[in-house]
Amino acid sequence: MGAHARTELRMDWAGGSAGTPDPSLIETDLESRAVFGSWSDKSVGSTRDVDAAHALLEALGGSQETPTVLVTGSKGKGQAAAVAAAYLSAAGLRTGLVSSPGTVSNLDRFALDGTVIGAAEYNRWLRRVDAAVSSLGVPPGNYLAPTGIFTIMGHAMLQAAGAEVIVHEAGMGGAHDEISVLDRVAVGFTSVFPEHLDVFGPTLAHVAREKFGLIRTGDHVISVPQSPIPSMILRQTCDHVNVSAHEVPSGDFLSQNHGLGERLADDVARRLGREPWTGRIELCRPGRAEFCRTAEGTEFFLDACIDPVGMAAALSEAESRWGSVDTVYWSIPTTKDILGLADFLDGRGIEHRFVPLESHHLDYELPAGLQQALQFVQRETLLETIGDRSVIAGTVSFGASVLNEIGVMPTRLYDPDRIGSGEIPHI
């Protein structure tokens, strides 16, 4: 395929009629209906219909033909997936990336060779999804999960845009995540922690079985070093389906996840007939362990962490720069372990303030006991309140609201862009 055709593909994804990746241009009513409608209308006791994802993929014109890389785990899977996609793009493959969730908006869930989808193209696909979901006729008592719809929508969009390989970050699980319906050339696992216990628990072993339940016979499996219980369950799962798990070298949290993404890309590039990229890559993922500044110049640290393990990693990163953290401003919905995170911060002796949010999809209405136990800051005055050595942490939607306020709008998720520059011929 020549340079002219490459430009046409890129323009279909972003720029020109595809528009800019401006979240303010998203048709939010359409997005809520198309993506969140089935979930919002579910009744008590309804079941997530992962199998319906097959039918949705076909209704959107997608298929299983494009080689796919799946990444799951409890923490760091977004970094590992983005690293894998960056190295695959740099190796000369037109690479799609589906992240879960987005950073600033749902636009940056989807990237082609690092470029975030334009809002006009995204809206066009929302209309297709709206029609497809309506025509599927999901059985009573079942529903399509929003993260699953985004997964399938992203796969179909990127196939239509000419992706030669697609990297998917799991929404939450493994065996019961919509990525499980996709054929794959490799599967990667970041560290598995005791998270989402309300869904997969009650124990770490239950969570590990859900994550590693993604593995099938014939899979090429790569994992970071796991703690004893997940390591045992990974080994048992692989033995059961007669596959081997390859482990990346141990190291700190970020280096292990980077190593996982790089190893996945190296393996997949070779299997697809390309020479792996051995140069540097640069991720552009706002709000993920990032130092930012307010309009007045106050520096703060922003991260998407929702539990004590993630908070410990965020504090360590901030302390490596500042020496100490003065205050943590945090926000998670009531479905998460708010008391556990508050106790962790109290145990560290760090002053902290809870930031309640208004959300159409998540519940931040705290019970009376927690309202009395916590100190609060309103979201509207947050950036006026923070001082030096402040950490802002919590859900991605919370971080996105902060990034929007300081004017961040991602257009690319990683570099280099060797295909777009014409450095590598696209065959």
N, C-alpha and C positions, 0 to 999 in steps of 0.2 A: 504494500500500500504506500503510495507516494506522499510527499509533503502536503499536497493540496488536499488529499483525502483526510490526512491527519487534522488539518485545520478545520475542515468541516465537522469532524467528530467532536473536536474541542468546542466549537461554537454551538453545537447541539446541546452541550452539557452546561456551559457557562459563557456569558457574554452574548451579545447580539440578541436574538429572539429568546434565548434561554434566560436572559436577565442577569442581574447581579445577586450575590448571596446576602441580600439585605433582609433580615428577619421581619422588618416592618412591612414588607411586601407579601408576606405569607397570608393567604386567605384563611384566617384563623377559624372562622365558623365552619368552613369546608374541612379543615384539618381535624377539628374536634369531631365532626360527624363521621368522616371517613375512617379515621384511625382509632378514635376513642369511643365511637358510638356503640359498638357491640359490647365492649367492656362496661360502659356506663349503664347499659340497659340490662346487665345480667342480674339474675335473681340470686337470693341467698342459696348457697350450695351448688351453684353452677360450676361447671368444669371447663378448664381451658382446653380448647379444641385444637391441639397441635396438628392432628391429621388434616384439618381443614386447610392448613397452610399449603399442602400439596395442590389442592383444588384452586386456591387463590393464585399460586404461582402460574398455573396453566392459564387461568382466566386473564392474567396480565401479560400473557405471551412469553413468559419465561420458561426455562427448561433446566435440566441437570447437566447440560453439555459443557458449561464453562468450568474449568478446574477451580476448586474452592478450597480455601484454607480456613479451618475453624479454630477459634481461640476462646477458651473459657478459664475459669478459676474464680477466686474470691476477690483478689485485689491485684491491680496492675495489668489486667487483660487488655485494657484500652491501649496502654503503652506498647505492649508486646505486639498487638495487632497492627498498630500504626508503624512500628519499626519493620515488621515483616512486609507491609505494603510498600514502604519507602525503599527497602532493598530490592524488592521485586521490580518496582518501577525503574530503579537505577540500573537493573540488569537488562533492561530493554523490553520488558513486558508491560503492555497496557493494563494497569492494575486498578481494580476497584477496591474501595474500603467502605465497609458498613460498620460504623461505630454504634455503641449502645451504652449510654445515651449520647446525645450531642453535647457540645460544650456551651455554646451561646444560644443556639436554637436547634430545631430539628433539621435545618439545612445542613449543618456541618456533621450530621450523621453520615453523609454520603459524599465520597470524594472519588474522583477519577484522576489517576496519576497525581494525587495530592490536591487537586483543584475541587473546591466545594461547589456543589450544584447551585445553579442560578434559581432564584425564587420563581420565575415564570415557568421554568421547566418543572420544578417541584410541584407547583400548583396544578399543572396539566396532569401530572401523575396522580395527584390526590383525587382529581375528578375520575380518573380511571379506576382507582382503588375504591372510591365511593360506589361506583356502579357495580364493580365486581363483587364487593362484599354484600351488597344488596341482593345480587342475583344468586349468591351461593346457597342461601337458605340454611344457615347454621341451625342444627336441630335444637329444639327447646331444651334448656338445661345446660347448654354449651355456650361458649363465647370465644371470640377471637381476641387474643391479648394485644394491646397496642404495640408492645415491643416486637411481637411476632409479625404483625402487619408491616412494621417498619423493616424488619428483616427481609421479608418476601418482596416488598415493594423495592427495597434497595437492590436486591439481586436482579429483579426484572429490569429496573432502570439501567443498571450498569451493563447488563447483557446487551440491551438495546443500544447503548452508547459504545459498544465495541470492546468491552473489557475482555482481556485474554485470561485473566485470573482474578478471582475475587476473594478478599480476606474479610471474614466475618468475626466480629466480637460478639459473644453471647450476651443476651440481655440480662439473664440472671442465673439460669441453671445449666444443664447439660443434656441429660436424657430427655427432659421435658421442656427444653427450649426449642424454638422453631428452627434453630440452626441444625437440629438433629435430623430434619427431613432432607437436608442437602447432601448430595454426594460430595466426597472430599478427597483431596490428594494428601492432606496432612492435618493432624490435630495437635494443638498445643495447649498446655496447662500451666497457668501461673499458680502461685501458692494457694492452697485451699485452707480457709479459716472457718471457724464456727460462726457463719453469718447466714442471714435469712432463716434463722431457726424456726420462725413462725410458719414458714412455708415448707422447708425441707427437713427440719429438725425432728426430734429435739436435741440431737447430739451432733458432734463433729463427724462421726461415722456416717450419719444419715446424709449430711451435706456432701461428704466425699463420694458416697455411692451415687448421688444425683449427678455430680460433676463428671465422674469417670464413667458413668453409665452412658455417656456419649460415644464411647469407644465401640467400634464394630470390628468384625473379622476383616483382615486385610488392611486396616488402618496403619499409617505410619505415625507413631505417637512420640511426641517430644515434651518433656516436662522440666520445670525447675525442680531443685531438690525440695522434697516435701517433708513435713514433720512425721513422726512415727505412724500415727493412725492413718492419715491419708496415703502415706507411702505403702503401707500394708494393703490398703484397699485398691490402690492403683495396681500393685503387683497381682493381686487376686483377680482383678477385672481383666487384665491383660492375659493372664494364664487361662482364664475361662474362654476367651475368644481367640487364643493362640496367636497373640501378637507380642512384640517386644516394645518396651518403653525406653527411649533414649533420654538421658539426663544431661542438661547443660551444666557447666561448672558452677559451683557454689560461689556466692559473693554477697554483696549487699543487695537490698531489695531492688533498687533501680537497675543495677548492672545485671542481675539475674533475668529480669524481664526483658531488657535489651538483648541479652544473649539468646533468650528464647526466640524473640522475633527474628534475629539475625540467622539463627540456626534453621528456623522454618523456611525463611526465604532462600537460604543457600540450598537446602534440600529440594525445594520446589523448583527453583530455577534450573538446577541440573536435570531434574526429571522432565522439565519442559524444553530441554535442549538449549538453555542459555548459560552463559558463563556468569557465575555469581558476582555481584558487585562487592568489591573489597575496600572501596573508599569510605568516606564519612557520609553520614546522613544527618539531617537536622529536623527534629520534630517541631511543629508549630501548633501546640495544643494549649490554648489559653485556659487558665484556671486549674491546671493540673500541676500542683507543686510549683507554683509560679510566684515570683515577687512582682508586685504591681504598685502603681502609685495613684493616689487620688488627684483630682484637678488642682488641689492645693499643694501637692508634692509629697504628701505623707506616704511612706513606703509601708506596704503590708504584704503578708504572705497568704495566698489563696490556694485552697486544695479541696478536692472532692472526696472527703472521708466521712464515714458515717458510723464508725465503731471505734473502740479503744485501740485496736491494732493499727488502723489507718491513722488515727489521731497521733499515736506515738511516732509513726513515721513522719507525719507532717511537722510535729514539734521538733524532731531531730533535725530535719532539713532547715527549719527556720533558725534553730539554735546554732547550727553550723555557721550561719552568717552573722547573727546578732549576738551570740553568746547566751542570751536568755530571751524568753517570751514574757511580755507583761500581761497581755490579756488575750483570751480566745473568745471570739464571737462565733456562735455555732447555731445550726438549724437543721433539724431532722424531723420527719413526721412521727406521729404517735405509733405507727407500726414498727418503728425501730426502738432500740433499747436506750431510751432517753435517760433513764435513771442510771443505767450502767455507765454511760458516757459522762454523765455529771459526776458520778462517784470517782471515775478515773481521773478527771481533771481536778477534783478536790484532793485526791490522793497525791497528785503531783504538786499540789500547793499553788496552782495557777489560777488567777482570777479569771472568771468566765461569765459570759452573758448569753442567754438564749434569745434568738431572733425569730419570733413567730412570723409565718408567711400566710398570705391568702392564696389558696390554690383550688382550681376546679377538680383536680385529680388526686390530691394528697390531703390527709387530715392533720392539721397542726393544732387542733383544739385540745389543750392539755387538761388532764384531770385536775381537780382542785388541789390535791396533795402536791403535785408537781408545780402548780402555779405558785404555791406558797414557798416551795423549797428553792426555786430558781430566781435569779435576777434577770431582768429583761432589757432589751433595747429594741425599739421599733425599727423595722426595715427602712422606713422613710428617712430616718435620721442616722442610719448606721455609719455612713462614710463621713458624716460630720462629727461623729462621736469618737471614732478610733484615733489612737495616738501611735507613737512609735512602738515598734516591736509587737504589733498586733497580728494575730492569725485569724483569718476568716475561713471557716470550714463547714462542710455539710453536704447536702444533696447537690447534684449538678444543677437543678433548677434554681437553688439558692445562689450558687456561684454564677450562673448565667445572669441573674438579675444584677449582680454586682458588675460583671463584665459589661453588660449593656449600659449601666450607668456611667462607666468610665469610657464608653465609646469604642469598645472592642468589637470588630466584625471580621471574623476569620474568612479569608479567601483561599488560603492554602493550608494544608495540614502537615506537609513535610516537603523537604528539598533533599537532593537536587531533582530538577525536572529535566532529565536527559532526553526523554522522548519529545516533550514539547519544544525543546530547544533545537531539535533536529540533529543532536549529536549522535544519536543511535538511529539507524534506519528502522522503520517499523514494517515488519514483513507480514 
